[in-house]
Each structure stands twice: as C-alpha cells, then as structure tokens.
C-alpha cells in the first residue's frame, strides 16, 4: 500500500490553505478580514492563497460593497468540500500510522 | 483559541517531509533508496527535503559504503520525534474540528 502522504494534494495540504478550507467548511461564507485574522495572515499572503484555491475551483470569491465599504466574501465549493474531506481521511490514516509506531 | 493550523510548522507539515519523518519514526534508520521508493520521489526532490530536515536538526544523514556501494542512511533525531508528535496532535485537533462541522 502506498504511504498515506502520497495521496495528499499540496493545493489542499498546505497549512494556510488547509486552514482556509477548514474555516469555510464551517460556514456559508466568510469575509476576507475574518480569514485574515483567524489565520494570522497579511493581506498579500491571504490573497495569494485564495487565488490558488480559486484557480483549483475549491472556493469562490465574490467582491462587493457593504454600504461604501468594499468587502470580499469567500465560499467553499462542492469540490472544495470533497477535497477537504479527502485530505482529512488521508490525515487520519497518517495519524493512525504514526501513533501505532510510537 | 487560535485556529489549529496556526500551530503547524511548514518544515514538518509539508507533505513529503511529513512522510519522511513518519517513516523514520517507525524504524532505527532508513536508506535513501527506501525513502525514495516509499514516497515516490526523484533523487533531487528527496535530497532537497532531507537538507531542509537536516538543517532543522530533525534528522541525521550518514553517508557511507556497503562494500563498494555508496549508501546514505537517514535517522530521525529526538527533536524530530518531538516535532512529529507535535504535528500529529495539531492534525488531530484539526481533523476533529472539521469532522464536527460536517
């Protein structure tokens, strides 16, 4: 059997992107500032990771206004939920394997 | 409470390096070819990740000969075991959180 890490997708597994998907999985949508604060990121860093996830069709980004204030909303897609669920299964297999070898 | 991904260390969390540490945690030492095959890597790719782990004092690399054949052995350090255990605890927290939100 192949090692559990071989099934991990770097797009999803990368620390910050995994955090973005995990947060979005808990909610209908989150705004840019919320994600930025929750994951302790700079604007540039968050933007960069959102682009990677959007290009992979794992999230949707909607830019709009709330009154005069620009606001960016982010939602997880169906594919994003599936990718996160797959990652979590692979992590569980890995955790189980590491704990067995202690 | 900070999001569980904020505690992850990229040196340990990166897919390939996580695999290297998980394998080394199961054994006294592993040779280069074994890791390369188990993790489906090229020589260059494995070397690069071993250097990152060695620079962080998470593994030890020993080059030697077996008969006339050059052989590279890799061992996890005490610090490497600690870092892996820490990563696994963070992953468990994350997995638990994602599963709770399904």
Backbone of each chain as ProteinMPNN parsed JSONL, in Angstrom:
{"seq_chain_A": "XXXXXXXXXXXXXXXXXXXXXXXXXXXXXXXXXXXXXXXXXXXXXXXXXXXXXXXXXXXXXXXXXXXXXXXXXXXXXXXXXXXXXXXXXXXXXXXXXXXXXX", "coords_chain_A": {"N_chain_A": [[0.842, -1.204, 0.0], [0.493, 2.204, -0.755], [2.272, 4.935, 0.778], [0.522, 6.983, 3.159], [0.971, 9.802, 2.841], [1.463, 10.115, 0.165], [-0.924, 10.407, -1.119], [-1.73, 12.937, -0.579], [-2.723, 16.22, -1.555], [-0.929, 18.961, -2.552], [-2.094, 21.444, -2.977], [-4.287, 21.499, -1.283], [-3.226, 20.558, 1.131], [-1.3, 22.333, 2.086], [-0.493, 24.349, 4.831], [-1.792, 27.0, 5.344], [-3.8, 27.07, 3.369], [-5.223, 24.803, 3.98], [-6.27, 25.607, 6.399], [-7.927, 27.742, 5.537], [-9.837, 26.337, 3.99], [-10.872, 24.654, 5.987], [-12.077, 26.495, 7.737], [-13.975, 27.691, 6.013], [-15.557, 25.533, 5.522], [-17.089, 25.372, 7.74], [-19.03, 27.244, 7.606], [-21.416, 29.371, 5.783], [-20.388, 31.512, 4.24], [-17.374, 33.461, 4.406], [-15.764, 36.52, 5.312], [-13.006, 38.414, 3.907], [-11.471, 39.777, 5.901], [-12.113, 38.366, 8.188], [-11.015, 35.8, 7.7], [-8.361, 36.525, 7.447], [-7.701, 37.468, 10.019], [-8.306, 35.193, 11.588], [-6.477, 33.351, 10.66], [-4.137, 34.59, 11.021], [-2.749, 36.2, 9.044], [-1.11, 38.21, 6.464], [-2.537, 40.678, 4.215], [-1.556, 40.268, 1.593], [-0.533, 37.679, 1.663], [-2.835, 36.155, 2.288], [-4.412, 36.741, 0.016], [-2.88, 35.585, -2.023], [-3.038, 32.842, -1.4], [-5.789, 32.477, -1.609], [-6.143, 32.847, -4.32], [-4.838, 30.59, -5.375], [-6.525, 28.559, -4.419], [-8.92, 29.317, -5.609], [-8.306, 29.103, -8.317], [-8.123, 26.378, -8.451], [-10.691, 25.718, -8.287], [-11.786, 25.301, -5.759], [-12.755, 27.113, -4.022], [-15.002, 29.997, -4.033], [-14.771, 33.39, -4.86], [-16.207, 36.423, -4.024], [-16.498, 39.736, -4.829], [-17.661, 42.749, -3.434], [-19.759, 45.414, -2.216], [-20.406, 46.774, 1.017], [-22.498, 48.992, 1.988], [-20.523, 51.768, 1.61], [-18.25, 50.476, 1.838], [-15.74, 48.357, 0.58], [-15.995, 44.863, 0.182], [-14.937, 41.514, 0.537], [-16.125, 38.4, -0.096], [-15.88, 34.944, 0.709], [-16.461, 31.636, -0.337], [-16.743, 28.111, 0.172], [-16.568, 25.618, -2.37], [-18.513, 22.85, -3.747], [-16.709, 21.003, -4.724], [-14.52, 21.815, -3.239], [-15.302, 21.085, -0.653], [-15.317, 18.357, -0.963], [-12.633, 17.863, -1.538], [-11.458, 18.659, 0.856], [-12.578, 16.804, 2.621], [-11.412, 14.488, 1.635], [-8.704, 14.998, 2.137], [-8.779, 15.061, 4.94], [-9.416, 12.413, 5.515], [-7.064, 11.165, 4.602], [-5.238, 12.312, 6.368], [-6.125, 11.215, 8.755], [-5.502, 8.523, 8.382], [-2.738, 8.741, 8.28], [-2.137, 9.805, 10.847], [-3.016, 7.711, 12.446], [-1.216, 5.749, 11.656], [1.244, 6.853, 12.495], [0.809, 6.97, 15.238], [0.57, 4.313, 15.903], [3.151, 3.494, 15.644], [4.534, 4.39, 17.807]], "CA_chain_A": [[0.0, 0.0, 0.0], [1.26, 3.45, -0.854], [2.3, 5.709, 2.028], [-0.596, 7.93, 3.169], [1.267, 11.167, 2.369], [1.486, 10.168, -1.307], [-2.246, 10.785, -1.604], [-2.053, 14.327, -0.219], [-2.627, 17.208, -2.631], [-0.281, 20.159, -1.991], [-3.019, 22.59, -3.036], [-5.157, 21.423, -0.103], [-2.478, 20.226, 2.344], [-0.502, 23.476, 2.563], [-1.017, 24.827, 6.107], [-2.731, 28.122, 5.288], [-4.953, 26.708, 2.525], [-5.988, 23.843, 4.774], [-6.997, 26.427, 7.365], [-8.995, 28.458, 4.819], [-10.894, 25.365, 3.66], [-11.493, 24.185, 7.237], [-12.956, 27.562, 8.226], [-15.105, 27.861, 5.089], [-16.386, 24.337, 5.653], [-17.924, 25.534, 8.942], [-19.897, 28.406, 7.461], [-21.891, 29.613, 4.423], [-19.343, 32.331, 3.628], [-16.582, 34.234, 5.359], [-15.159, 37.639, 4.59], [-11.55, 38.477, 3.841], [-10.872, 40.179, 7.193], [-12.288, 37.275, 9.15], [-9.999, 34.78, 7.396], [-7.051, 37.137, 7.707], [-7.486, 37.464, 11.472], [-8.347, 33.832, 12.135], [-5.289, 32.601, 10.252], [-2.972, 35.428, 11.334], [-2.063, 36.412, 7.768], [-1.124, 39.536, 5.849], [-3.425, 40.756, 3.057], [-0.908, 39.688, 0.413], [-0.434, 36.247, 1.869], [-4.171, 35.57, 2.139], [-4.793, 36.882, -1.405], [-2.123, 34.613, -2.803], [-3.583, 31.509, -1.162], [-7.157, 32.442, -2.153], [-6.005, 32.671, -5.77], [-4.511, 29.175, -5.636], [-7.739, 27.763, -4.156], [-9.926, 29.688, -6.606], [-7.862, 28.505, -9.591], [-8.387, 24.935, -8.383], [-12.159, 25.591, -8.135], [-12.132, 24.813, -4.418], [-13.506, 28.207, -3.372], [-15.489, 31.094, -4.88], [-14.524, 34.7, -4.256], [-17.156, 37.439, -4.502], [-16.163, 41.089, -4.371], [-18.835, 43.617, -3.487], [-19.728, 46.534, -1.271], [-21.37, 46.834, 2.096], [-22.521, 50.462, 2.048], [-19.427, 52.256, 0.752], [-17.041, 49.709, 2.181], [-15.541, 47.172, -0.252], [-15.975, 43.655, 1.001], [-14.672, 40.307, -0.243], [-16.676, 37.208, 0.539], [-15.305, 33.699, 0.199], [-17.279, 30.442, -0.064], [-16.179, 26.841, -0.296], [-17.4, 24.959, -3.393], [-18.782, 21.433, -3.526], [-15.422, 20.351, -4.963], [-13.687, 22.16, -2.088], [-15.731, 20.24, 0.475], [-14.879, 17.0, -1.286], [-11.17, 17.844, -1.41], [-11.151, 18.738, 2.29], [-12.951, 15.509, 3.213], [-10.389, 13.533, 1.182], [-7.488, 15.338, 2.905], [-8.99, 14.666, 6.332], [-9.294, 10.95, 5.571], [-5.635, 10.833, 4.463], [-4.588, 12.7, 7.627], [-6.488, 10.233, 9.789], [-4.695, 7.322, 8.112], [-1.366, 9.074, 8.666], [-2.097, 9.934, 12.31], [-3.161, 6.351, 12.959], [0.036, 5.041, 11.394], [2.288, 7.398, 13.366], [0.521, 6.605, 16.637], [0.819, 2.874, 16.026], [4.597, 3.226, 15.665], [5.167, 5.003, 18.981]], "C_chain_A": [[0.876, 1.253, 0.0], [1.206, 4.207, 0.479], [1.196, 6.768, 2.003], [-0.259, 9.339, 2.664], [1.28, 11.266, 0.842], [0.14, 10.594, -1.884], [-2.609, 12.243, -1.296], [-1.814, 15.261, -1.404], [-2.062, 18.499, -2.028], [-1.191, 21.386, -2.002], [-3.863, 22.65, -1.761], [-4.344, 21.291, 1.192], [-1.717, 21.414, 2.928], [-1.233, 24.123, 3.753], [-2.103, 25.902, 6.025], [-3.985, 27.757, 4.489], [-5.843, 25.696, 3.235], [-6.827, 24.582, 5.815], [-8.16, 27.163, 6.714], [-10.151, 27.497, 4.534], [-11.62, 24.89, 4.922], [-12.463, 25.234, 7.784], [-14.187, 27.689, 7.33], [-16.082, 26.689, 5.165], [-17.382, 24.454, 6.816], [-19.036, 26.565, 8.752], [-20.36, 28.56, 6.011], [-20.872, 30.43, 3.635], [-18.605, 33.099, 4.711], [-16.003, 35.424, 4.621], [-13.646, 37.653, 4.8], [-10.924, 38.767, 5.213], [-10.977, 39.071, 8.229], [-11.201, 36.21, 8.962], [-8.6, 35.279, 7.772], [-6.722, 37.095, 9.205], [-7.4, 36.055, 12.03], [-7.056, 33.08, 11.831], [-4.001, 33.42, 10.41], [-2.103, 35.687, 10.099], [-2.003, 37.882, 7.401], [-2.12, 39.495, 4.688], [-2.83, 39.999, 1.855], [-0.865, 38.169, 0.487], [-1.792, 35.578, 1.684], [-4.61, 35.606, 0.674], [-4.15, 35.799, -2.26], [-2.723, 33.206, -2.639], [-5.014, 31.386, -1.684], [-7.106, 32.217, -3.663], [-5.723, 31.209, -6.125], [-5.769, 28.314, -5.476], [-8.831, 28.06, -5.192], [-9.569, 29.068, -7.967], [-8.131, 27.006, -9.626], [-9.88, 24.648, -8.212], [-12.596, 25.046, -6.77], [-12.875, 25.869, -3.608], [-14.047, 29.159, -4.441], [-15.269, 32.402, -4.145], [-15.493, 35.7, -4.876], [-16.783, 38.798, -3.938], [-17.404, 41.968, -4.475], [-18.678, 44.756, -2.503], [-20.754, 46.318, -0.176], [-21.441, 48.299, 2.454], [-21.427, 50.933, 1.1], [-18.163, 51.418, 0.92], [-16.868, 48.489, 1.271], [-15.423, 45.934, 0.633], [-15.768, 42.442, 0.095], [-15.197, 39.109, 0.529], [-16.089, 35.961, -0.102], [-16.188, 32.532, 0.627], [-16.539, 29.194, -0.516], [-17.121, 26.254, -1.35], [-17.647, 23.498, -2.985], [-17.475, 20.634, -3.695], [-14.462, 20.608, -3.798], [-14.015, 21.298, -0.88], [-15.236, 18.809, 0.283], [-13.362, 16.861, -1.073], [-10.755, 17.877, 0.062], [-11.454, 17.403, 2.974], [-11.901, 14.445, 2.867], [-9.092, 13.739, 1.979], [-7.617, 14.832, 4.342], [-8.881, 13.14, 6.479], [-7.831, 10.519, 5.502], [-4.888, 11.179, 5.753], [-4.887, 11.707, 8.733], [-5.679, 8.948, 9.63], [-3.258, 7.547, 8.582], [-1.215, 9.124, 10.19], [-2.138, 8.543, 12.95], [-1.839, 5.591, 12.819], [1.161, 5.537, 12.31], [2.056, 6.959, 14.813], [0.783, 5.127, 16.896], [2.309, 2.593, 16.201], [5.302, 3.82, 16.883], [5.727, 3.993, 19.938]], "O_chain_A": [[1.888, 1.314, 0.698], [0.22, 4.128, 1.211], [0.949, 7.384, 0.966], [-1.131, 10.008, 2.109], [1.129, 12.353, 0.285], [0.073, 11.086, -3.011], [-3.666, 12.724, -1.703], [-0.845, 15.116, -2.149], [-2.648, 19.063, -1.104], [-1.076, 22.26, -1.144], [-4.118, 23.73, -1.229], [-4.724, 21.843, 2.225], [-1.515, 21.486, 4.14], [-2.429, 24.404, 3.684], [-3.196, 25.735, 6.568], [-5.1, 28.096, 4.887], [-7.066, 25.731, 3.105], [-7.971, 24.208, 6.073], [-9.257, 27.206, 7.271], [-11.309, 27.815, 4.808], [-12.842, 24.742, 4.92], [-13.553, 24.891, 8.243], [-15.311, 27.784, 7.824], [-17.276, 26.84, 4.906], [-18.38, 23.736, 6.87], [-19.883, 26.74, 9.628], [-19.778, 27.96, 5.108], [-20.532, 30.087, 2.503], [-19.14, 33.355, 5.789], [-15.771, 35.344, 3.415], [-13.098, 37.022, 5.704], [-9.979, 38.098, 5.632], [-10.07, 38.858, 9.034], [-10.558, 35.777, 9.918], [-7.784, 34.549, 8.335], [-5.614, 36.734, 9.602], [-6.529, 35.754, 12.847], [-6.595, 32.271, 12.637], [-2.924, 32.997, 9.988], [-0.898, 35.434, 10.101], [-2.741, 38.701, 7.948], [-2.502, 38.419, 4.23], [-3.507, 39.207, 1.2], [-1.125, 37.471, -0.493], [-1.897, 34.556, 1.005], [-5.121, 34.615, 0.152], [-4.798, 35.183, -3.106], [-2.892, 32.477, -3.616], [-5.415, 30.318, -2.149], [-7.926, 31.485, -4.216], [-6.304, 30.666, -7.065], [-6.04, 27.444, -6.304], [-9.571, 27.164, -5.599], [-10.444, 28.568, -8.674], [-8.341, 26.43, -10.693], [-10.287, 23.502, -8.018], [-13.644, 24.412, -6.65], [-13.545, 25.551, -2.625], [-13.613, 29.135, -5.592], [-15.547, 32.509, -2.95], [-15.588, 35.812, -6.098], [-16.755, 38.991, -2.723], [-18.112, 41.937, -5.482], [-17.579, 45.024, -2.019], [-21.826, 45.757, -0.405], [-20.559, 48.814, 3.142], [-21.401, 50.549, -0.07], [-17.156, 51.625, 0.242], [-17.774, 47.658, 1.198], [-14.818, 45.976, 1.704], [-16.354, 42.358, -0.984], [-14.775, 38.838, 1.653], [-15.833, 35.928, -1.306], [-16.608, 32.439, 1.781], [-15.788, 29.234, -1.491], [-18.339, 26.382, -1.231], [-17.073, 22.993, -2.021], [-17.18, 19.723, -2.921], [-13.687, 19.731, -3.418], [-13.12, 20.837, -0.171], [-14.8, 18.147, 1.225], [-12.884, 15.878, -0.507], [-9.808, 17.198, 0.46], [-10.677, 16.933, 3.805], [-11.55, 13.611, 3.701], [-8.468, 12.779, 2.431], [-6.682, 14.249, 4.89], [-8.318, 12.645, 7.455], [-7.4, 9.631, 6.238], [-4.01, 10.432, 6.184], [-4.022, 11.391, 9.55], [-5.228, 8.36, 10.612], [-2.643, 6.673, 9.193], [-0.278, 8.553, 10.748], [-1.384, 8.25, 13.878], [-1.405, 4.89, 13.734], [1.937, 4.738, 12.835], [3.002, 6.618, 15.523], [1.176, 4.747, 17.998], [2.696, 1.6, 16.816], [6.527, 3.761, 16.982], [6.287, 4.365, 20.97]]}, "seq_chain_B": "XXXXXXXXXXXXXXXXXXXXXXXXXXXXXXXXXXXXXXXXXXXXXXXXXXXXXXXXXXXXXXXXXXXXXXXXXXXXXXXXXXXXXXXXXXXXXXXXXXXXXX", "coords_chain_B": {"N_chain_B": [[-9.439, 30.919, 21.034], [-6.629, 30.042, 19.078], [-6.642, 29.146, 15.589], [-6.258, 25.682, 14.719], [-4.435, 25.218, 12.529], [-2.644, 27.289, 12.697], [-0.674, 26.581, 14.435], [0.886, 24.832, 13.063], [4.0, 23.77, 11.707], [5.691, 24.66, 8.862], [8.009, 23.369, 8.035], [7.769, 20.781, 8.99], [5.163, 20.089, 8.306], [4.884, 20.05, 5.536], [4.013, 17.956, 2.865], [5.862, 15.878, 1.748], [8.009, 15.966, 3.551], [6.729, 15.402, 5.922], [6.036, 12.783, 5.409], [8.604, 11.611, 5.266], [9.51, 11.951, 7.933], [7.51, 10.48, 9.255], [7.987, 7.887, 8.318], [10.632, 7.468, 9.218], [10.232, 7.543, 11.9], [9.25, 5.089, 12.435], [11.286, 3.309, 12.484], [14.764, 2.344, 13.089], [16.752, 3.338, 11.313], [16.698, 4.471, 7.895], [17.396, 3.811, 4.447], [18.423, 5.893, 1.665], [17.357, 5.023, -0.84], [15.182, 3.505, -0.042], [13.454, 5.408, 1.155], [13.041, 7.019, -1.058], [11.671, 5.332, -2.83], [9.421, 4.624, -1.267], [8.157, 7.041, -0.956], [7.784, 7.86, -3.475], [9.581, 9.559, -4.995], [11.915, 11.703, -6.802], [15.544, 11.536, -6.983], [16.639, 14.118, -6.649], [14.557, 15.601, -5.555], [14.081, 14.245, -3.112], [16.6, 14.625, -1.869], [16.624, 17.405, -1.549], [14.533, 17.8, 0.303], [15.523, 16.328, 2.452], [17.707, 17.858, 3.155], [16.462, 20.188, 4.116], [15.21, 19.147, 6.405], [17.43, 18.2, 7.804], [18.878, 20.542, 8.252], [17.157, 21.689, 10.066], [17.632, 20.174, 12.211], [16.106, 17.868, 12.54], [16.496, 15.427, 11.459], [19.188, 13.024, 10.955], [21.8, 12.606, 8.673], [23.723, 10.074, 7.305], [26.488, 9.337, 5.41], [27.91, 6.603, 3.735], [29.607, 3.514, 2.976], [28.551, 0.382, 1.636], [30.129, -2.376, 1.254], [31.361, -1.841, -1.911], [29.489, -0.092, -2.598], [28.034, 3.062, -2.494], [26.186, 4.401, 0.19], [23.406, 5.97, 1.696], [22.321, 6.722, 4.836], [19.511, 7.476, 6.851], [18.334, 8.969, 9.808], [15.897, 9.655, 12.328], [15.932, 12.379, 14.622], [15.855, 13.051, 18.2], [14.626, 15.496, 18.544], [13.293, 15.564, 16.128], [11.416, 13.529, 16.458], [9.897, 14.66, 18.457], [8.92, 16.92, 17.152], [7.372, 15.723, 15.177], [5.47, 14.429, 16.751], [4.203, 16.635, 17.831], [3.125, 17.825, 15.544], [1.322, 15.805, 14.808], [-0.49, 15.906, 16.928], [-1.596, 18.453, 16.473], [-2.766, 17.978, 13.979], [-4.703, 16.124, 14.696], [-6.398, 17.698, 16.262], [-7.281, 19.449, 14.293], [-8.553, 17.671, 12.468], [-10.598, 16.721, 14.092], [-12.028, 19.064, 14.468], [-12.865, 19.675, 11.845], [-14.445, 17.447, 11.314], [-16.475, 17.741, 13.162], [-17.825, 19.838, 12.088], [-19.248, 18.905, 9.973]], "CA_chain_B": [[-8.336, 29.978, 20.754], [-6.081, 30.149, 17.722], [-7.006, 28.033, 14.715], [-5.222, 24.641, 14.797], [-3.379, 25.282, 11.503], [-1.644, 28.31, 13.039], [0.408, 25.948, 15.179], [1.648, 23.908, 12.227], [5.304, 24.233, 11.235], [5.823, 24.265, 7.453], [9.14, 22.436, 7.858], [7.286, 19.432, 9.316], [3.838, 19.833, 7.716], [4.959, 19.818, 4.077], [3.666, 16.569, 2.543], [6.979, 14.941, 1.611], [8.796, 15.928, 4.792], [5.892, 14.694, 6.888], [6.196, 11.365, 5.071], [9.954, 11.189, 5.663], [9.53, 11.844, 9.397], [6.629, 9.373, 9.669], [8.68, 6.62, 8.028], [11.804, 7.343, 10.093], [9.711, 7.334, 13.25], [8.887, 3.674, 12.565], [12.45, 2.461, 12.292], [16.015, 2.914, 13.592], [17.27, 4.149, 10.216], [16.233, 4.041, 6.572], [18.339, 4.314, 3.46], [17.94, 6.844, 0.668], [16.517, 4.365, -1.857], [13.93, 3.09, 0.579], [12.609, 6.608, 1.267], [12.736, 7.463, -2.425], [10.611, 4.462, -3.361], [8.213, 4.677, -0.436], [7.483, 8.333, -1.124], [7.648, 8.098, -4.93], [10.284, 10.816, -5.268], [13.166, 11.666, -7.554], [16.72, 11.756, -6.132], [16.794, 15.547, -6.369], [13.477, 16.012, -4.666], [14.339, 13.699, -1.774], [17.787, 15.312, -1.326], [16.227, 18.756, -1.166], [13.75, 17.749, 1.539], [16.406, 15.857, 3.531], [18.516, 19.012, 3.571], [15.616, 21.057, 4.959], [15.015, 18.474, 7.693], [18.729, 18.129, 8.482], [19.167, 21.909, 8.709], [16.301, 21.966, 11.23], [18.03, 19.184, 13.229], [15.048, 16.88, 12.756], [17.05, 14.135, 11.035], [20.64, 12.938, 10.753], [22.129, 11.897, 7.435], [25.064, 9.478, 7.364], [26.907, 8.757, 4.131], [28.945, 5.604, 3.932], [29.671, 2.488, 1.938], [28.253, -1.001, 1.964], [31.022, -2.937, 0.242], [31.801, -0.733, -2.764], [28.305, 0.69, -2.964], [27.753, 4.176, -1.584], [24.868, 4.261, 0.804], [23.053, 7.088, 2.573], [21.366, 6.334, 5.868], [18.833, 8.617, 7.467], [17.739, 8.678, 11.133], [15.174, 10.764, 12.947], [16.532, 12.789, 15.905], [14.911, 13.205, 19.309], [13.871, 16.7, 18.209], [12.411, 15.183, 15.02], [10.297, 12.761, 17.035], [9.094, 15.619, 19.195], [8.247, 17.769, 16.156], [6.345, 14.893, 14.541], [4.393, 14.219, 17.736], [3.501, 17.912, 17.93], [2.348, 17.939, 14.293], [0.228, 14.834, 14.861], [-1.502, 16.437, 17.848], [-2.281, 19.558, 15.781], [-3.61, 17.382, 12.935], [-5.863, 15.512, 15.359], [-7.293, 18.806, 16.625], [-7.869, 19.925, 13.039], [-9.461, 16.639, 11.967], [-11.741, 16.73, 14.994], [-12.791, 20.285, 14.196], [-13.508, 19.543, 10.525], [-15.481, 16.418, 11.398], [-17.56, 18.293, 13.965], [-18.583, 20.827, 11.299], [-19.878, 18.269, 8.798]], "C_chain_B": [[-7.894, 30.097, 19.296], [-6.479, 28.928, 16.896], [-5.887, 26.979, 14.705], [-4.135, 24.722, 13.716], [-2.303, 26.316, 11.834], [-0.461, 27.714, 13.794], [1.268, 25.02, 14.328], [2.937, 24.557, 11.729], [5.494, 23.72, 9.801], [6.963, 23.273, 7.205], [8.66, 20.995, 8.041], [6.011, 19.098, 8.526], [3.898, 19.501, 6.23], [4.882, 18.311, 3.805], [4.842, 15.574, 2.535], [7.771, 14.818, 2.904], [8.033, 15.23, 5.911], [6.008, 13.181, 6.66], [7.549, 10.836, 5.514], [10.0, 10.979, 7.184], [8.68, 10.669, 9.881], [7.312, 8.027, 9.438], [9.835, 6.415, 9.007], [11.395, 7.075, 11.542], [9.402, 5.856, 13.529], [10.092, 2.751, 12.66], [13.705, 3.124, 12.866], [16.658, 3.822, 12.554], [16.735, 3.607, 8.896], [17.243, 4.519, 5.552], [17.611, 5.134, 2.392], [16.964, 6.187, -0.323], [15.168, 3.95, -1.286], [12.964, 4.273, 0.651], [12.134, 7.061, -0.107], [11.584, 6.643, -3.015], [9.309, 4.606, -2.59], [7.427, 5.96, -0.686], [7.391, 8.761, -2.589], [8.285, 9.419, -5.343], [11.436, 10.604, -6.243], [14.312, 11.857, -6.555], [16.8, 13.212, -5.681], [15.787, 16.041, -5.354], [13.717, 15.513, -3.237], [15.512, 14.418, -1.117], [17.418, 16.681, -0.783], [15.473, 18.74, 0.17], [14.584, 17.238, 2.716], [17.249, 17.013, 4.058], [17.714, 19.94, 4.482], [15.466, 20.448, 6.351], [16.312, 18.407, 8.5], [19.097, 19.505, 9.037], [18.346, 22.276, 9.944], [16.595, 20.991, 12.375], [16.954, 18.148, 13.54], [15.476, 15.485, 12.307], [18.575, 14.212, 11.01], [20.892, 12.132, 9.502], [23.561, 11.381, 7.544], [25.399, 8.855, 6.025], [28.019, 7.754, 4.377], [28.968, 4.619, 2.771], [29.182, 1.169, 2.491], [28.971, -1.806, 0.894], [31.52, -1.759, -0.59], [30.669, 0.244, -3.074], [28.066, 1.84, -1.986], [26.333, 4.069, -1.052], [24.614, 5.43, 1.747], [21.991, 6.625, 3.548], [20.763, 7.571, 6.512], [18.158, 8.159, 8.759], [16.948, 9.88, 11.614], [15.883, 11.103, 14.263], [15.432, 12.843, 16.981], [14.008, 14.417, 19.034], [12.876, 16.408, 17.072], [11.191, 14.421, 15.512], [9.327, 13.686, 17.756], [8.272, 16.475, 18.223], [7.126, 16.996, 15.463], [5.167, 14.683, 15.488], [3.544, 15.487, 17.875], [2.591, 18.121, 16.723], [1.115, 17.023, 14.347], [-0.878, 15.311, 15.808], [-2.299, 17.57, 17.192], [-3.214, 19.005, 14.697], [-4.862, 16.751, 13.541], [-6.892, 16.574, 15.746], [-8.026, 19.303, 15.378], [-8.912, 18.946, 12.501], [-10.756, 16.627, 12.786], [-12.648, 17.917, 14.677], [-13.528, 20.198, 12.86], [-14.655, 18.528, 10.614], [-16.703, 16.894, 12.182], [-18.439, 19.221, 13.134], [-19.298, 20.215, 10.096], [-21.397, 18.268, 8.898]], "O_chain_B": [[-8.723, 30.239, 18.398], [-6.632, 27.827, 17.424], [-4.707, 27.33, 14.685], [-3.001, 24.321, 13.978], [-1.186, 26.239, 11.323], [0.631, 28.283, 13.791], [2.264, 24.48, 14.809], [2.96, 25.736, 11.377], [5.463, 22.515, 9.551], [6.898, 22.449, 6.293], [9.099, 20.096, 7.323], [5.81, 17.952, 8.125], [3.06, 18.756, 5.722], [5.584, 17.511, 4.424], [4.81, 14.559, 3.23], [8.159, 13.722, 3.308], [8.626, 14.548, 6.746], [6.07, 12.404, 7.613], [7.64, 9.743, 6.072], [10.475, 9.946, 7.657], [9.071, 9.949, 10.799], [7.219, 7.131, 10.276], [10.003, 5.328, 9.56], [12.136, 6.453, 12.304], [9.306, 5.428, 14.679], [9.943, 1.551, 12.889], [13.712, 4.332, 13.102], [17.064, 4.941, 12.867], [16.368, 2.437, 8.793], [17.891, 5.543, 5.77], [16.391, 5.078, 2.242], [15.891, 6.722, -0.604], [14.142, 4.033, -1.961], [11.802, 4.16, 0.26], [10.976, 7.437, -0.289], [10.656, 7.185, -3.614], [8.232, 4.699, -3.178], [6.197, 5.97, -0.636], [6.976, 9.877, -2.899], [7.644, 10.279, -5.948], [11.874, 9.478, -6.476], [14.089, 12.284, -5.422], [17.0, 13.504, -4.502], [16.109, 16.788, -4.43], [13.573, 16.268, -2.275], [15.437, 14.783, 0.056], [17.846, 17.068, 0.305], [15.738, 19.556, 1.053], [14.378, 17.666, 3.852], [17.475, 17.129, 5.262], [18.224, 20.42, 5.495], [15.581, 21.148, 7.357], [16.299, 18.54, 9.724], [19.574, 19.614, 10.167], [18.783, 23.077, 10.77], [15.892, 20.984, 13.386], [16.889, 17.617, 14.649], [14.892, 14.484, 12.724], [19.168, 15.29, 11.04], [20.271, 11.091, 9.291], [24.488, 12.136, 7.835], [24.698, 7.961, 5.551], [28.954, 8.02, 5.132], [28.404, 4.883, 1.709], [29.373, 0.869, 3.669], [28.494, -1.912, -0.236], [32.041, -0.788, -0.042], [30.873, 1.269, -3.725], [27.913, 1.614, -0.786], [25.408, 3.69, -1.77], [25.498, 5.831, 2.504], [20.908, 6.193, 3.154], [21.437, 8.585, 6.691], [17.505, 7.117, 8.805], [17.316, 11.018, 11.322], [16.381, 10.206, 14.943], [14.245, 12.698, 16.688], [12.799, 14.373, 19.258], [11.764, 16.937, 17.057], [10.075, 14.641, 15.043], [8.109, 13.523, 17.679], [7.086, 16.721, 18.444], [6.059, 17.548, 15.194], [4.008, 14.752, 15.077], [2.324, 15.416, 18.019], [1.441, 18.538, 16.859], [0.011, 17.425, 13.978], [-2.062, 15.137, 15.522], [-3.519, 17.642, 17.334], [-4.324, 19.506, 14.518], [-5.948, 16.835, 12.968], [-8.096, 16.38, 15.581], [-9.233, 19.544, 15.406], [-10.015, 19.344, 12.127], [-11.855, 16.535, 12.24], [-13.871, 17.789, 14.627], [-14.686, 20.605, 12.761], [-15.721, 18.748, 10.038], [-17.83, 16.491, 11.893], [-19.627, 19.386, 13.412], [-19.888, 20.936, 9.291], [-22.074, 17.773, 7.997]]}, "name": "protein", "num_of_chains": 2, "seq": "XXXXXXXXXXXXXXXXXXXXXXXXXXXXXXXXXXXXXXXXXXXXXXXXXXXXXXXXXXXXXXXXXXXXXXXXXXXXXXXXXXXXXXXXXXXXXXXXXXXXXXXXXXXXXXXXXXXXXXXXXXXXXXXXXXXXXXXXXXXXXXXXXXXXXXXXXXXXXXXXXXXXXXXXXXXXXXXXXXXXXXXXXXXXXXXXXXXXXXXXXXXX"}
